[in-house]
Amino acid sequence: MNLLEKTSSQKAIDLENEFGAHNYHPLPVVLERGEGVFVWDVEGKKYYDFLSAYSAVNQGHCHPKIINALTEQAKKLTLTSRAFHNDILGNYEKYICEYFNFDKVLPMNSGAEAVETAIKLCRKYAYEKLGIEENKAEIIVCENNFHGRTTTIISFSNDKDARKNFGPYTDGFIKIEYDNLGALEDVLKKNSNIAGFLVEPIQGEAGVYVPSEDYLSKAKDLCEKYNVLFIADEVQTGIARTGRLLATCGNCSCPNKDCSGVPDVKPDILILGKAVSGGVYPVSAVLACNEIMSVIKPGQHGSTFGGNPIACAVAIAALEVVKDEKLAENAERLGDLFREELSKFIETTNLIIGVRGKGLLNAILINDTEDSSTAWDICLKLRDNGLLAKPTHGNIIRFAPPLVITEEQIMDCISIIKNTINEFEI
């Protein structure tokens, strides 16, 4: 079989079903090409991408600057492992640390790997710097979180599908209600073994739940009061997605509108992934100050591919695009427009009962139960009408286009969404 042979959508789907593990339930569309905010299927139909690979493609599909960085570096050196130095890793580490105002970075590949890294770092710091007895450290997490699907991470997940028949689970985590400062302080008061608080600034996978305006800043204050680490998982919300360079920026006080300065709520440990590479290559990162990062010594953590030359070159280019093209500013402006227009539309329909989000990470709540197929069926109609999105938690549809989208394009997409909902109600 010629692997480059042109295939039909159905044939591609059949091949995946026959030879691939069934650990995903994709929308039935087979994509072949992408550019900017658009993707094309194998039959040549064009779509707006309103998922952005779960916010990995913030800079748009196949951004020429990022692709050029990939190809140029691939011609010279792809991988050395960390057994040797390479000529770009140090430059990347300096660049990303200065970009986000941290002392040190530990480079990894996937978001879940970065979360695991942050957990290890937090625990080791607790034993060596905070005086917690070894193997007693606990980390506070939030209900309905999504931090990945490794064995450790699903141990503190509420997702039944992610947990069922994968035990035994990892101990050392305490779950509290999201956006509940009282619950956080209650645990901090009663338990002297708390090492850290791991939180998503916005719970994306749970349905784009945006917390109270002062939640993050007050949670950070509580962490400082009780001497525990504040760990922000910005794998999905980071890199300009929410209208700020980081969602933890809150009401940004940066001197520039692109929000490239110091966050208002600075995490003790920052977890990044996805759009660090613009969706071109697996790159994730854990950033912290010297005191925290110094507890990791040679042989205690690592990755063969973490910090490889291609990843470093791609990440530098991807982060430059965010700053140069003012993607945070664009996300803020067009996100406000998107929610304003859909909020007005909600008044004319019974099918949508809410819209929420920040920047260009948004969701609509469908007026049906979580176990219904309504949101899925709407996404199928959106696909037919030229826009790709996916449901989450049954009756919620997440909308997260690439941040390079223009006002004209987002108004076109709003029309598609409105027309689809109207069509669905007929």
Buried (B, 14 or more C-beta within 10 A) or exposed (E): EEEEEEBEBEEBBEEBEEEEEEEEEEBEBBBBEBEBBBBBBBEEBEBBBBBBBBBBBBBBBBBEBBBEBBEEBBEEBEEBEBEEEBEBBEEBBEBBBEBBEBEBBBBBBBBBBBBBBBBBBBBBBBBEBBEBEEEEBBBBBBBBBBBBBBEBBBBBBBBEEEBEEBEEEBEBBBBBEBBBBEBBBEBBEEEBBBBBBBBBBBBBBBBBBBBEEEBBEBBBBBBEEBBBBBBBBBBBBBBBBBBBBBBBBBEBEBEEEBBBBBBBBBBBBBBBBBBBBBBBBBBBBBBBEEEBBBBBEEEEBBBEBBBBBBBBBBBBBBBBBBBEBBBBBBBBBBBBBBBEBBEEBBEEBEBBEBBBBBBBBBBBBBBBEEEBEBBBBBBBBBBEBBBBBBBBBBBBBBBBBBBBBEEEBBBBBBEBBBEBBEEBEE
